[in-house]
């Protein structure tokens, strides 16, 4: 089982620091000439850190699978059962990655040949007067509500401020403009044919290398509350390892002395599953005991073979609560507590096959140690499961790098292609992980003779 050590943890922190620095650079200087070396520098830091994390996670294996390599995961007290909050944290990561992507999109859309022509001719920002309104179109977007796009002619100060220039452009406002209204303008007095930008002064200053306008800050701040709330919810006390009777629910717990024999996979369902459940396999451990065995199916983010190899031949106690009038394919919550105090949460089938031991009712104190720390901190799946996703993420990262390098400047088709690849990469990566994992578990079930019920429990697919 691959354990996270200080180097892997530091690489994770450094990679996310590069993402945060990328966003800060865009907010401090929204528009700048290509290539954006500040953005490329931040991406280089994240790329190196991600490569170190991948090589350490894939190349380092801990025979004992203990948690001593990473301080804070063991020791006194009960650590949280981390897979229970993994799905929420994956959502937090995707939302957090979207924020710099959205800021980059706004920056790239503002960097146009018109802006380059104005800057090369000597830009000026001034408050001008609308002389004529040519047209007004009403538009509605869910993110901003209703606004109006109008084509206008404005009167702006000329090169020597003694004469006026007539400039044409478009302006976006919450209300339709009228002749005589005042609006900000970015233009080149010595080259009025280069064009102009009309709008709020703060937004126009951002086009000349200033910070992002307040609206952009506010939108990203509001959007940033979502991952913060999700992260807070993922650390609720419901994910802590509680006493055995509380973790298993109501009923008389049963216990069985077991030994970790190997990996398996099975499909199952909880009592009265919802109609939205779809067939899905889950990884698990084959637990042996004198006279028979039981399976413990666990969260899908744990590699069953790596976990089984790390815990091979270790002894412990399995706890679960049987149900009356159950179907053989139903499952119930279960907890495996090893003799060293580490625990693994999951479910165990309620089947009544002869080899499936039913254990003994737990009428007194726990026969084994109290759960003290979660098994982990994690086991990375085999590279054949994650490698296609890693390629998809790398292509997405490369597309963002091309945008920051200015590959799509003056080429709208190439820029749109890069943005499409950058947005699709993470989605394709997740889908490929799910597909590869399902194929891997089907092969594992055929090799180990795992459960074959037709309707599985929902699991963490991230």
Secondary structure as UniProt FT lines:
FT   HELIX           6..28
FT   HELIX           37..59
FT   TURN            63..64
FT   TURN            68..69
FT   TURN            71..72
FT   HELIX           82..85
FT   HELIX           86..110
FT   HELIX           113..120
FT   STRAND          123..141
FT   TURN            142..144
FT   STRAND          145..157
FT   TURN            159..160
FT   STRAND          164..173
FT   TURN            179..180
FT   STRAND          182..188
FT   TURN            189..190
FT   HELIX           192..194
FT   STRAND          196..199
FT   HELIX           201..206
FT   TURN            207..209
FT   HELIX           214..234
FT   HELIX           237..239
FT   HELIX           244..248
FT   STRAND          253..266
FT   TURN            271..272
FT   TURN            275..276
FT   STRAND          282..289
FT   TURN            290..291
FT   STRAND          292..297
FT   TURN            300..301
FT   HELIX           304..310
FT   TURN            311..313
FT   STRAND          315..321
FT   TURN            324..325
FT   TURN            328..329
FT   STRAND          330..338
FT   TURN            339..340
FT   STRAND          342..349
FT   TURN            354..355
FT   STRAND          360..361
FT   STRAND          373..374
FT   HELIX           383..405
FT   TURN            406..410
FT   HELIX           412..448
//
